């Protein structure tokens, strides 16, 4: 291989595709590599999240002590996938979020759930999730992140979610609502 980046990319693609067929086997192999790379684990976890998010979360929770960043990313991805499901288990999501050690991972996971719920055609459901399960500075940051997902969309997509926002999150949402309005005028021009 010409350089380590290309070699790592081949590994990442291998583990991503392997995990689509046999995630447990791919995960075990990735962990056995000397100096295993978090990109390999992330590739396994993201592929696994798409097919069996609950199993991916359980596996990632086992990584928390050795690789909290990768575990947080995998759990985040799995929660976003789970939240799109009609049979979404909110308590299981809260349990997975509470297992994360970093505040930024917990905030990102909350947003993944809210965004996943919004993809089902109900941005208000995502805001309800945040309103019921978050508070303080974390809430403000999470509102900022969820509304950034609406950037570039029609302003009408904001309306159901804006009706649900609390006073604490208004400032964070204003910037993204203004961006959506600017985008609408750019499209009309």
Number of C-alpha atoms within 10 A of each C-alpha: 8 6 7 9 10 11 11 15 13 14 16 21 15 15 26 24 16 19 23 20 13 14 24 18 13 24 23 12 14 23 15 10 10 7 8 12 15 16 18 25 27 24 26 30 33 24 25 30 26 17 17 17 23 20 16 26 26 13 18 24 20 12 18 16 11 9 14 18 18 22 28 28 19 29 33 29 26 30 33 26 23 26 23 19 13 9 8 15 12 14 9 14 22 16 10 22 24 14 14 22 15 14 12 14 21 22 20 24 28 29 28 26 30 28 27 23 26 21 16 14 12 16 24 21 21 26 27 16 18 24 16 8 11 16 15 9 11 18 21 20 17 26 28 20 21 26 23 17 13 19 20 16 15 17 18 11 17 19 13 14 20 18 10 17 17 15 8 14 22 14 12 19 23 14 14 22 24 13 18 23 17 16 17 15 9 9 10 7 6
